[in-house]
């Protein structure tokens, strides 16, 4: 099988997604702990937050593995679409979280 060339743009999107994911993790842990009205809207991640160590392991181990697999299979359109979708979702999540910070003190 022929080796597929790397894609700088896809690598950028993966790094962007991973950094947004880490921001989301620490934002969520802080908000749930210190902001009374804050709630996790993702029901699966809300279950993980019952044991914060699991949430941290997921964000630091499972998500990067999934992103790596998407990149590894980038020759398939569905994998490239997954990379774009992850970047979009995590980017929008972080944008929303940043917009919510001023509401913490209202």
Biopython code that builds the backbone (N, CA, C, O; Angstrom):
import numpy as np
from Bio.PDB.StructureBuilder import StructureBuilder

atoms = [
    (1, "UNK", "N", (0.849, -1.181, 0.000)),
    (1, "UNK", "CA", (0.000, 0.000, 0.000)),
    (1, "UNK", "C", (0.892, 1.240, 0.000)),
    (1, "UNK", "O", (1.854, 1.340, 0.761)),
    (2, "UNK", "N", (0.552, 2.147, -0.849)),
    (2, "UNK", "CA", (1.307, 3.393, -0.981)),
    (2, "UNK", "C", (1.120, 4.288, 0.245)),
    (2, "UNK", "O", (0.008, 4.468, 0.740)),
    (3, "UNK", "N", (2.233, 4.840, 0.718)),
    (3, "UNK", "CA", (2.168, 5.742, 1.877)),
    (3, "UNK", "C", (1.524, 7.058, 1.464)),
    (3, "UNK", "O", (1.857, 7.646, 0.436)),
    (4, "UNK", "N", (0.598, 7.494, 2.296)),
    (4, "UNK", "CA", (-0.132, 8.730, 2.002)),
    (4, "UNK", "C", (0.651, 9.936, 2.517)),
    (4, "UNK", "O", (1.154, 9.911, 3.640)),
    (5, "UNK", "N", (0.758, 10.993, 1.709)),
    (5, "UNK", "CA", (1.481, 12.182, 2.180)),
    (5, "UNK", "C", (0.734, 12.858, 3.323)),
    (5, "UNK", "O", (-0.487, 12.756, 3.442)),
    (6, "UNK", "N", (1.493, 13.545, 4.152)),
    (6, "UNK", "CA", (0.854, 14.260, 5.260)),
    (6, "UNK", "C", (0.118, 15.478, 4.736)),
    (6, "UNK", "O", (0.377, 15.972, 3.639)),
    (7, "UNK", "N", (-0.803, 15.942, 5.555)),
    (7, "UNK", "CA", (-1.588, 17.119, 5.203)),
    (7, "UNK", "C", (-1.437, 18.140, 6.319)),
    (7, "UNK", "O", (-1.936, 17.941, 7.426)),
    (8, "UNK", "N", (-0.754, 19.219, 6.026)),
    (8, "UNK", "CA", (-0.531, 20.254, 7.033)),
    (8, "UNK", "C", (-1.817, 20.838, 7.584)),
    (8, "UNK", "O", (-1.922, 21.110, 8.780)),
    (9, "UNK", "N", (-2.796, 21.029, 6.709)),
    (9, "UNK", "CA", (-4.061, 21.619, 7.160)),
    (9, "UNK", "C", (-4.800, 20.666, 8.097)),
    (9, "UNK", "O", (-5.350, 21.099, 9.109)),
    (10, "UNK", "N", (-4.817, 19.367, 7.766)),
    (10, "UNK", "CA", (-5.486, 18.404, 8.644)),
    (10, "UNK", "C", (-4.771, 18.308, 9.988)),
    (10, "UNK", "O", (-5.414, 18.196, 11.031)),
    (11, "UNK", "N", (-3.432, 18.351, 9.960)),
    (11, "UNK", "CA", (-2.677, 18.328, 11.219)),
    (11, "UNK", "C", (-3.005, 19.572, 12.045)),
    (11, "UNK", "O", (-3.173, 19.479, 13.261)),
    (12, "UNK", "N", (-3.096, 20.727, 11.398)),
    (12, "UNK", "CA", (-3.496, 21.949, 12.103)),
    (12, "UNK", "C", (-4.868, 21.782, 12.744)),
    (12, "UNK", "O", (-5.056, 22.157, 13.902)),
    (13, "UNK", "N", (-5.829, 21.227, 12.012)),
    (13, "UNK", "CA", (-7.177, 21.025, 12.551)),
    (13, "UNK", "C", (-7.161, 20.059, 13.735)),
    (13, "UNK", "O", (-7.888, 20.258, 14.708)),
    (14, "UNK", "N", (-6.342, 19.022, 13.658)),
    (14, "UNK", "CA", (-6.256, 18.070, 14.766)),
    (14, "UNK", "C", (-5.662, 18.717, 16.010)),
    (14, "UNK", "O", (-6.159, 18.505, 17.116)),
    (15, "UNK", "N", (-4.614, 19.497, 15.840)),
    (15, "UNK", "CA", (-4.010, 20.193, 16.983)),
    (15, "UNK", "C", (-5.000, 21.205, 17.558)),
    (15, "UNK", "O", (-5.148, 21.312, 18.775)),
    (16, "UNK", "N", (-5.670, 21.942, 16.686)),
    (16, "UNK", "CA", (-6.700, 22.890, 17.123)),
    (16, "UNK", "C", (-7.784, 22.174, 17.924)),
    (16, "UNK", "O", (-8.188, 22.644, 18.987)),
    (17, "UNK", "N", (-8.252, 21.041, 17.415)),
    (17, "UNK", "CA", (-9.298, 20.268, 18.092)),
    (17, "UNK", "C", (-8.818, 19.805, 19.456)),
    (17, "UNK", "O", (-9.544, 19.922, 20.443)),
    (18, "UNK", "N", (-7.612, 19.284, 19.520)),
    (18, "UNK", "CA", (-7.083, 18.774, 20.789)),
    (18, "UNK", "C", (-6.929, 19.901, 21.813)),
    (18, "UNK", "O", (-7.289, 19.731, 22.977)),
    (19, "UNK", "N", (-6.402, 21.036, 21.392)),
    (19, "UNK", "CA", (-6.255, 22.162, 22.321)),
    (19, "UNK", "C", (-7.616, 22.678, 22.794)),
    (19, "UNK", "O", (-7.783, 23.009, 23.968)),
    (20, "UNK", "N", (-8.574, 22.744, 21.891)),
    (20, "UNK", "CA", (-9.932, 23.144, 22.283)),
    (20, "UNK", "C", (-10.524, 22.142, 23.266)),
    (20, "UNK", "O", (-11.216, 22.524, 24.209)),
    (21, "UNK", "N", (-10.251, 20.864, 23.042)),
    (21, "UNK", "CA", (-10.738, 19.824, 23.942)),
    (21, "UNK", "C", (-10.166, 19.992, 25.341)),
    (21, "UNK", "O", (-10.883, 19.851, 26.332)),
    (22, "UNK", "N", (-8.876, 20.292, 25.421)),
    (22, "UNK", "CA", (-8.261, 20.503, 26.735)),
    (22, "UNK", "C", (-8.811, 21.753, 27.414)),
    (22, "UNK", "O", (-9.051, 21.754, 28.621)),
    (23, "UNK", "N", (-9.010, 22.815, 26.638)),
    (23, "UNK", "CA", (-9.627, 24.011, 27.205)),
    (23, "UNK", "C", (-11.020, 23.674, 27.735)),
    (23, "UNK", "O", (-11.392, 24.085, 28.834)),
    (24, "UNK", "N", (-11.781, 22.926, 26.947)),
    (24, "UNK", "CA", (-13.126, 22.523, 27.348)),
    (24, "UNK", "C", (-13.097, 21.727, 28.647)),
    (24, "UNK", "O", (-13.937, 21.938, 29.522)),
    (25, "UNK", "N", (-12.146, 20.826, 28.778)),
    (25, "UNK", "CA", (-12.039, 20.030, 30.003)),
    (25, "UNK", "C", (-11.829, 20.915, 31.215)),
    (25, "UNK", "O", (-12.582, 20.833, 32.185)),
    (26, "UNK", "N", (-10.810, 21.763, 31.167)),
    (26, "UNK", "CA", (-10.483, 22.566, 32.350)),
    (26, "UNK", "C", (-11.510, 23.662, 32.608)),
    (26, "UNK", "O", (-11.766, 24.011, 33.760)),
    (27, "UNK", "N", (-12.091, 24.199, 31.561)),
    (27, "UNK", "CA", (-13.187, 25.156, 31.722)),
    (27, "UNK", "C", (-14.349, 24.473, 32.438)),
    (27, "UNK", "O", (-14.904, 25.017, 33.393)),
    (28, "UNK", "N", (-14.710, 23.288, 31.973)),
    (28, "UNK", "CA", (-15.843, 22.560, 32.552)),
    (28, "UNK", "C", (-15.569, 22.198, 34.009)),
    (28, "UNK", "O", (-16.431, 22.386, 34.867)),
    (29, "UNK", "N", (-14.374, 21.681, 34.293)),
    (29, "UNK", "CA", (-14.055, 21.328, 35.682)),
    (29, "UNK", "C", (-14.131, 22.547, 36.596)),
    (29, "UNK", "O", (-14.641, 22.460, 37.713)),
    (30, "UNK", "N", (-13.626, 23.676, 36.121)),
    (30, "UNK", "CA", (-13.677, 24.898, 36.921)),
    (30, "UNK", "C", (-15.116, 25.377, 37.098)),
    (30, "UNK", "O", (-15.550, 25.674, 38.211)),
    (31, "UNK", "N", (-15.841, 25.447, 35.996)),
    (31, "UNK", "CA", (-17.205, 25.983, 36.045)),
    (31, "UNK", "C", (-18.116, 25.131, 36.916)),
    (31, "UNK", "O", (-18.890, 25.668, 37.708)),
    (32, "UNK", "N", (-18.036, 23.826, 36.782)),
    (32, "UNK", "CA", (-18.902, 22.946, 37.570)),
    (32, "UNK", "C", (-18.574, 23.060, 39.058)),
    (32, "UNK", "O", (-19.459, 22.965, 39.909)),
    (33, "UNK", "N", (-17.303, 23.264, 39.357)),
    (33, "UNK", "CA", (-16.892, 23.361, 40.758)),
    (33, "UNK", "C", (-17.240, 24.716, 41.388)),
    (33, "UNK", "O", (-17.683, 24.767, 42.535)),
    (34, "UNK", "N", (-17.040, 25.814, 40.643)),
    (34, "UNK", "CA", (-17.119, 27.135, 41.255)),
    (34, "UNK", "C", (-18.286, 28.008, 40.795)),
    (34, "UNK", "O", (-18.570, 29.027, 41.426)),
    (35, "UNK", "N", (-18.955, 27.641, 39.732)),
    (35, "UNK", "CA", (-20.072, 28.445, 39.232)),
    (35, "UNK", "C", (-21.358, 27.668, 39.496)),
    (35, "UNK", "O", (-21.588, 26.609, 38.912)),
    (36, "UNK", "N", (-22.176, 28.197, 40.367)),
    (36, "UNK", "CA", (-23.355, 27.468, 40.827)),
    (36, "UNK", "C", (-24.309, 27.001, 39.736)),
    (36, "UNK", "O", (-24.841, 25.894, 39.821)),
    (37, "UNK", "N", (-24.533, 27.803, 38.736)),
    (37, "UNK", "CA", (-25.503, 27.451, 37.704)),
    (37, "UNK", "C", (-24.905, 26.633, 36.567)),
    (37, "UNK", "O", (-25.634, 26.235, 35.658)),
    (38, "UNK", "N", (-23.610, 26.371, 36.590)),
    (38, "UNK", "CA", (-22.949, 25.663, 35.492)),
    (38, "UNK", "C", (-23.310, 24.185, 35.516)),
    (38, "UNK", "O", (-23.309, 23.546, 36.568)),
    (39, "UNK", "N", (-23.616, 23.661, 34.347)),
    (39, "UNK", "CA", (-23.925, 22.240, 34.171)),
    (39, "UNK", "C", (-23.275, 21.747, 32.896)),
    (39, "UNK", "O", (-23.140, 22.501, 31.932)),
    (40, "UNK", "N", (-22.875, 20.497, 32.884)),
    (40, "UNK", "CA", (-22.352, 19.871, 31.665)),
    (40, "UNK", "C", (-23.546, 19.474, 30.801)),
    (40, "UNK", "O", (-24.444, 18.774, 31.268)),
    (41, "UNK", "N", (-23.559, 19.915, 29.552)),
    (41, "UNK", "CA", (-24.703, 19.630, 28.681)),
    (41, "UNK", "C", (-24.558, 18.306, 27.941)),
    (41, "UNK", "O", (-25.555, 17.752, 27.477)),
    (42, "UNK", "N", (-23.341, 17.788, 27.823)),
    (42, "UNK", "CA", (-23.124, 16.493, 27.183)),
    (42, "UNK", "C", (-23.405, 15.398, 28.217)),
    (42, "UNK", "O", (-22.667, 15.285, 29.195)),
    (43, "UNK", "N", (-24.455, 14.588, 28.023)),
    (43, "UNK", "CA", (-24.813, 13.598, 29.050)),
    (43, "UNK", "C", (-23.733, 12.534, 29.276)),
    (43, "UNK", "O", (-23.577, 12.056, 30.400)),
    (44, "UNK", "N", (-22.998, 12.161, 28.252)),
    (44, "UNK", "CA", (-21.937, 11.162, 28.416)),
    (44, "UNK", "C", (-20.798, 11.749, 29.245)),
    (44, "UNK", "O", (-20.292, 11.098, 30.159)),
    (45, "UNK", "N", (-20.399, 12.971, 28.928)),
    (45, "UNK", "CA", (-19.320, 13.596, 29.689)),
    (45, "UNK", "C", (-19.777, 13.929, 31.101)),
    (45, "UNK", "O", (-18.966, 13.920, 32.028)),
    (46, "UNK", "N", (-21.070, 14.224, 31.283)),
    (46, "UNK", "CA", (-21.594, 14.464, 32.628)),
    (46, "UNK", "C", (-21.412, 13.221, 33.495)),
    (46, "UNK", "O", (-21.102, 13.332, 34.681)),
    (47, "UNK", "N", (-21.600, 12.042, 32.911)),
    (47, "UNK", "CA", (-21.347, 10.803, 33.659)),
    (47, "UNK", "C", (-19.870, 10.664, 34.009)),
    (47, "UNK", "O", (-19.527, 10.255, 35.118)),
    (48, "UNK", "N", (-18.998, 11.004, 33.064)),
    (48, "UNK", "CA", (-17.564, 10.935, 33.337)),
    (48, "UNK", "C", (-17.162, 11.900, 34.452)),
    (48, "UNK", "O", (-16.248, 11.616, 35.226)),
    (49, "UNK", "N", (-17.847, 13.036, 34.529)),
    (49, "UNK", "CA", (-17.495, 14.030, 35.553)),
    (49, "UNK", "C", (-17.811, 13.559, 36.971)),
    (49, "UNK", "O", (-17.350, 14.154, 37.945)),
    (50, "UNK", "N", (-18.596, 12.492, 37.085)),
    (50, "UNK", "CA", (-18.829, 11.946, 38.421)),
    (50, "UNK", "C", (-17.522, 11.425, 39.012)),
    (50, "UNK", "O", (-17.361, 11.368, 40.231)),
    (51, "UNK", "N", (-16.602, 11.051, 38.145)),
    (51, "UNK", "CA", (-15.239, 10.717, 38.549)),
    (51, "UNK", "C", (-14.312, 11.549, 37.661)),
    (51, "UNK", "O", (-13.977, 11.124, 36.555)),
    (52, "UNK", "N", (-13.895, 12.725, 38.129)),
    (52, "UNK", "CA", (-13.107, 13.631, 37.282)),
    (52, "UNK", "C", (-11.843, 13.002, 36.688)),
    (52, "UNK", "O", (-11.400, 13.413, 35.616)),
    (53, "UNK", "N", (-11.261, 12.016, 37.368)),
    (53, "UNK", "CA", (-10.082, 11.359, 36.819)),
    (53, "UNK", "C", (-10.422, 10.675, 35.485)),
    (53, "UNK", "O", (-9.612, 10.695, 34.559)),
    (54, "UNK", "N", (-11.602, 10.077, 35.385)),
    (54, "UNK", "CA", (-12.025, 9.457, 34.128)),
    (54, "UNK", "C", (-12.177, 10.504, 33.032)),
    (54, "UNK", "O", (-11.811, 10.264, 31.881)),
    (55, "UNK", "N", (-12.715, 11.659, 33.391)),
    (55, "UNK", "CA", (-12.870, 12.733, 32.414)),
    (55, "UNK", "C", (-11.509, 13.196, 31.902)),
    (55, "UNK", "O", (-11.337, 13.425, 30.705)),
    (56, "UNK", "N", (-10.555, 13.331, 32.800)),
    (56, "UNK", "CA", (-9.206, 13.759, 32.420)),
    (56, "UNK", "C", (-8.548, 12.691, 31.541)),
    (56, "UNK", "O", (-7.941, 13.016, 30.520)),
    (57, "UNK", "N", (-8.664, 11.434, 31.930)),
    (57, "UNK", "CA", (-8.083, 10.353, 31.124)),
    (57, "UNK", "C", (-8.703, 10.303, 29.732)),
    (57, "UNK", "O", (-8.006, 10.077, 28.742)),
    (58, "UNK", "N", (-10.006, 10.512, 29.662)),
    (58, "UNK", "CA", (-10.677, 10.516, 28.366)),
    (58, "UNK", "C", (-10.107, 11.615, 27.473)),
    (58, "UNK", "O", (-9.760, 11.367, 26.318)),
    (59, "UNK", "N", (-10.014, 12.816, 28.008)),
    (59, "UNK", "CA", (-9.555, 13.952, 27.204)),
    (59, "UNK", "C", (-8.074, 13.857, 26.848)),
    (59, "UNK", "O", (-7.663, 14.329, 25.788)),
    (60, "UNK", "N", (-7.255, 13.243, 27.734)),
    (60, "UNK", "CA", (-5.825, 13.161, 27.477)),
    (60, "UNK", "C", (-5.403, 11.880, 26.758)),
    (60, "UNK", "O", (-4.294, 11.818, 26.227)),
    (61, "UNK", "N", (-6.261, 10.854, 26.726)),
    (61, "UNK", "CA", (-5.855, 9.586, 26.118)),
    (61, "UNK", "C", (-6.800, 9.127, 25.008)),
    (61, "UNK", "O", (-6.350, 8.846, 23.897)),
    (62, "UNK", "N", (-8.076, 9.047, 25.284)),
    (62, "UNK", "CA", (-9.022, 8.484, 24.315)),
    (62, "UNK", "C", (-9.239, 9.429, 23.137)),
    (62, "UNK", "O", (-9.191, 8.999, 21.985)),
    (63, "UNK", "N", (-9.472, 10.689, 23.407)),
    (63, "UNK", "CA", (-9.708, 11.637, 22.315)),
    (63, "UNK", "C", (-8.499, 11.756, 21.385)),
    (63, "UNK", "O", (-8.679, 11.721, 20.168)),
    (64, "UNK", "N", (-7.279, 11.894, 21.901)),
    (64, "UNK", "CA", (-6.133, 11.944, 20.974)),
    (64, "UNK", "C", (-6.008, 10.668, 20.134)),
    (64, "UNK", "O", (-5.634, 10.732, 18.963)),
    (65, "UNK", "N", (-6.318, 9.520, 20.724)),
    (65, "UNK", "CA", (-6.280, 8.276, 19.959)),
    (65, "UNK", "C", (-7.300, 8.314, 18.823)),
    (65, "UNK", "O", (-6.994, 7.921, 17.697)),
    (66, "UNK", "N", (-8.506, 8.785, 19.119)),
    (66, "UNK", "CA", (-9.539, 8.890, 18.084)),
    (66, "UNK", "C", (-9.114, 9.871, 16.990)),
    (66, "UNK", "O", (-9.319, 9.609, 15.805)),
    (67, "UNK", "N", (-8.527, 10.993, 17.385)),
    (67, "UNK", "CA", (-8.058, 11.960, 16.388)),
    (67, "UNK", "C", (-6.937, 11.376, 15.540)),
    (67, "UNK", "O", (-6.877, 11.613, 14.333)),
    (68, "UNK", "N", (-6.044, 10.610, 16.175)),
    (68, "UNK", "CA", (-4.978, 9.955, 15.428)),
    (68, "UNK", "C", (-5.563, 8.979, 14.403)),
    (68, "UNK", "O", (-5.110, 8.934, 13.259)),
    (69, "UNK", "N", (-6.558, 8.205, 14.808)),
    (69, "UNK", "CA", (-7.168, 7.245, 13.883)),
    (69, "UNK", "C", (-7.848, 7.956, 12.718)),
    (69, "UNK", "O", (-7.780, 7.493, 11.579)),
    (70, "UNK", "N", (-8.504, 9.079, 13.001)),
    (70, "UNK", "CA", (-9.092, 9.846, 11.903)),
    (70, "UNK", "C", (-8.010, 10.291, 10.921)),
    (70, "UNK", "O", (-8.192, 10.214, 9.706)),
    (71, "UNK", "N", (-6.896, 10.751, 11.455)),
    (71, "UNK", "CA", (-5.812, 11.191, 10.574)),
    (71, "UNK", "C", (-5.196, 10.011, 9.824)),
    (71, "UNK", "O", (-4.878, 10.117, 8.639)),
    (72, "UNK", "N", (-5.034, 8.910, 10.508)),
    (72, "UNK", "CA", (-4.434, 7.724, 9.883)),
    (72, "UNK", "C", (-5.246, 7.254, 8.677)),
    (72, "UNK", "O", (-4.688, 6.772, 7.691)),
    (73, "UNK", "N", (-6.567, 7.400, 8.764)),
    (73, "UNK", "CA", (-7.455, 6.958, 7.682)),
    (73, "UNK", "C", (-7.971, 8.130, 6.857)),
    (73, "UNK", "O", (-9.072, 8.076, 6.309)),
    (74, "UNK", "N", (-7.180, 9.179, 6.773)),
    (74, "UNK", "CA", (-7.589, 10.399, 6.077)),
    (74, "UNK", "C", (-7.824, 10.208, 4.586)),
    (74, "UNK", "O", (-8.409, 11.075, 3.937)),
    (75, "UNK", "N", (-7.379, 9.089, 4.038)),
    (75, "UNK", "CA", (-7.621, 8.826, 2.617)),
    (75, "UNK", "C", (-9.108, 8.604, 2.343)),
    (75, "UNK", "O", (-9.564, 8.717, 1.205)),
    (76, "UNK", "N", (-9.855, 8.288, 3.401)),
    (76, "UNK", "CA", (-11.299, 8.098, 3.271)),
    (76, "UNK", "C", (-12.012, 9.418, 3.561)),
    (76, "UNK", "O", (-11.693, 10.107, 4.530)),
    (77, "UNK", "N", (-12.950, 9.750, 2.735)),
    (77, "UNK", "CA", (-13.680, 11.009, 2.890)),
    (77, "UNK", "C", (-14.373, 11.143, 4.231)),
    (77, "UNK", "O", (-14.442, 12.239, 4.789)),
    (78, "UNK", "N", (-14.887, 10.039, 4.755)),
    (78, "UNK", "CA", (-15.602, 10.106, 6.029)),
    (78, "UNK", "C", (-14.647, 10.467, 7.176)),
    (78, "UNK", "O", (-15.050, 11.141, 8.124)),
    (79, "UNK", "N", (-13.394, 10.027, 7.096)),
    (79, "UNK", "CA", (-12.416, 10.392, 8.133)),
    (79, "UNK", "C", (-12.080, 11.875, 8.046)),
    (79, "UNK", "O", (-12.003, 12.554, 9.070)),
    (80, "UNK", "N", (-11.881, 12.381, 6.838)),
    (80, "UNK", "CA", (-11.616, 13.819, 6.685)),
    (80, "UNK", "C", (-12.819, 14.633, 7.164)),
    (80, "UNK", "O", (-12.649, 15.660, 7.822)),
    (81, "UNK", "N", (-14.012, 14.189, 6.843)),
    (81, "UNK", "CA", (-15.211, 14.868, 7.324)),
    (81, "UNK", "C", (-15.250, 14.860, 8.854)),
    (81, "UNK", "O", (-15.627, 15.853, 9.475)),
    (82, "UNK", "N", (-14.858, 13.730, 9.459)),
    (82, "UNK", "CA", (-14.807, 13.641, 10.922)),
    (82, "UNK", "C", (-13.843, 14.641, 11.519)),
    (82, "UNK", "O", (-14.129, 15.239, 12.556)),
    (83, "UNK", "N", (-12.694, 14.831, 10.873)),
    (83, "UNK", "CA", (-11.720, 15.809, 11.351)),
    (83, "UNK", "C", (-12.311, 17.216, 11.287)),
    (83, "UNK", "O", (-12.203, 17.990, 12.238)),
    (84, "UNK", "N", (-12.931, 17.535, 10.160)),
    (84, "UNK", "CA", (-13.556, 18.861, 10.017)),
    (84, "UNK", "C", (-14.670, 19.050, 11.047)),
    (84, "UNK", "O", (-14.784, 20.116, 11.652)),
    (85, "UNK", "N", (-15.485, 18.023, 11.246)),
    (85, "UNK", "CA", (-16.606, 18.119, 12.180)),
    (85, "UNK", "C", (-16.125, 18.287, 13.618)),
    (85, "UNK", "O", (-16.673, 19.093, 14.370)),
    (86, "UNK", "N", (-15.105, 17.531, 13.998)),
    (86, "UNK", "CA", (-14.549, 17.666, 15.355)),
    (86, "UNK", "C", (-14.004, 19.074, 15.580)),
    (86, "UNK", "O", (-14.258, 19.685, 16.618)),
    (87, "UNK", "N", (-13.258, 19.581, 14.608)),
    (87, "UNK", "CA", (-12.700, 20.933, 14.737)),
    (87, "UNK", "C", (-13.816, 21.959, 14.866)),
    (87, "UNK", "O", (-13.736, 22.871, 15.690)),
    (88, "UNK", "N", (-14.846, 21.813, 14.060)),
    (88, "UNK", "CA", (-15.967, 22.753, 14.115)),
    (88, "UNK", "C", (-16.680, 22.682, 15.467)),
    (88, "UNK", "O", (-16.933, 23.712, 16.091)),
    (89, "UNK", "N", (-17.000, 21.477, 15.914)),
    (89, "UNK", "CA", (-17.738, 21.328, 17.178)),
    (89, "UNK", "C", (-16.947, 21.836, 18.373)),
    (89, "UNK", "O", (-17.479, 22.571, 19.206)),
    (90, "UNK", "N", (-15.677, 21.448, 18.460)),
    (90, "UNK", "CA", (-14.873, 21.901, 19.594)),
    (90, "UNK", "C", (-14.585, 23.398, 19.507)),
    (90, "UNK", "O", (-14.549, 24.083, 20.529)),
    (91, "UNK", "N", (-14.381, 23.905, 18.301)),
    (91, "UNK", "CA", (-14.168, 25.345, 18.143)),
    (91, "UNK", "C", (-15.381, 26.145, 18.575)),
    (91, "UNK", "O", (-15.247, 27.157, 19.263)),
    (92, "UNK", "N", (-16.567, 25.698, 18.176)),
    (92, "UNK", "CA", (-17.798, 26.392, 18.584)),
    (92, "UNK", "C", (-18.036, 26.269, 20.082)),
    (92, "UNK", "O", (-18.516, 27.208, 20.718)),
    (93, "UNK", "N", (-17.703, 25.116, 20.643)),
    (93, "UNK", "CA", (-17.852, 24.933, 22.091)),
    (93, "UNK", "C", (-16.978, 25.922, 22.858)),
    (93, "UNK", "O", (-17.439, 26.549, 23.812)),
    (94, "UNK", "N", (-15.740, 26.059, 22.451)),
    (94, "UNK", "CA", (-14.829, 26.988, 23.127)),
    (94, "UNK", "C", (-15.292, 28.430, 22.937)),
    (94, "UNK", "O", (-15.242, 29.227, 23.875)),
    (95, "UNK", "N", (-15.738, 28.768, 21.734)),
    (95, "UNK", "CA", (-16.247, 30.127, 21.507)),
    (95, "UNK", "C", (-17.427, 30.413, 22.439)),
    (95, "UNK", "O", (-17.501, 31.487, 23.036)),
    (96, "UNK", "N", (-18.341, 29.460, 22.563)),
    (96, "UNK", "CA", (-19.487, 29.623, 23.459)),
    (96, "UNK", "C", (-19.024, 29.774, 24.913)),
    (96, "UNK", "O", (-19.526, 30.628, 25.644)),
    (97, "UNK", "N", (-18.078, 28.953, 25.321)),
    (97, "UNK", "CA", (-17.589, 29.027, 26.696)),
    (97, "UNK", "C", (-16.926, 30.372, 26.976)),
    (97, "UNK", "O", (-17.124, 30.952, 28.044)),
    (98, "UNK", "N", (-16.155, 30.862, 26.039)),
    (98, "UNK", "CA", (-15.521, 32.168, 26.234)),
    (98, "UNK", "C", (-16.554, 33.279, 26.324)),
    (98, "UNK", "O", (-16.374, 34.230, 27.084)),
    (99, "UNK", "N", (-17.624, 33.172, 25.565)),
    (99, "UNK", "CA", (-18.690, 34.173, 25.630)),
    (99, "UNK", "C", (-19.464, 34.105, 26.944)),
    (99, "UNK", "O", (-20.079, 35.091, 27.350)),
    (100, "UNK", "N", (-19.440, 32.957, 27.610)),
    (100, "UNK", "CA", (-20.179, 32.792, 28.866)),
    (100, "UNK", "C", (-19.415, 33.305, 30.080)),
    (100, "UNK", "O", (-20.022, 33.536, 31.126)),
    (101, "UNK", "N", (-18.124, 33.485, 29.973)),
    (101, "UNK", "CA", (-17.331, 33.913, 31.134)),
    (101, "UNK", "C", (-17.858, 35.215, 31.746)),
    (101, "UNK", "O", (-17.968, 35.287, 32.970)),
    (102, "UNK", "N", (-18.193, 36.254, 30.954)),
    (102, "UNK", "CA", (-18.706, 37.478, 31.594)),
    (102, "UNK", "C", (-20.018, 37.266, 32.356)),
    (102, "UNK", "O", (-20.339, 38.056, 33.243)),
    (103, "UNK", "N", (-20.770, 36.233, 32.035)),
    (103, "UNK", "CA", (-22.027, 35.987, 32.729)),
    (103, "UNK", "C", (-21.822, 35.346, 34.104)),
    (103, "UNK", "O", (-22.768, 35.264, 34.887)),
    (104, "UNK", "N", (-20.615, 34.897, 34.404)),
    (104, "UNK", "CA", (-20.365, 34.281, 35.697)),
    (104, "UNK", "C", (-20.584, 35.267, 36.837)),
    (104, "UNK", "O", (-20.990, 34.872, 37.930)),
    (105, "UNK", "N", (-20.320, 36.531, 36.592)),
    (105, "UNK", "CA", (-20.379, 37.516, 37.661)),
    (105, "UNK", "C", (-21.655, 38.337, 37.650)),
    (105, "UNK", "O", (-21.768, 39.319, 38.383)),
    (106, "UNK", "N", (-22.602, 37.950, 36.838)),
    (106, "UNK", "CA", (-23.873, 38.713, 36.775)),
    (106, "UNK", "C", (-24.847, 38.150, 37.773)),
    (106, "UNK", "O", (-25.970, 38.641, 37.884)),
]
sb = StructureBuilder()
sb.init_structure("model")
sb.init_model(0)
sb.init_chain("A")
sb.init_seg("    ")
for serial, (resi, resn, name, xyz) in enumerate(atoms, 1):
    if name == "N":
        sb.init_residue(resn, " ", resi, " ")
    sb.init_atom(name, np.array(xyz, "f"), 0.0, 1.0, " ", f" {name:<3s}", serial, name[0])
structure = sb.get_structure()
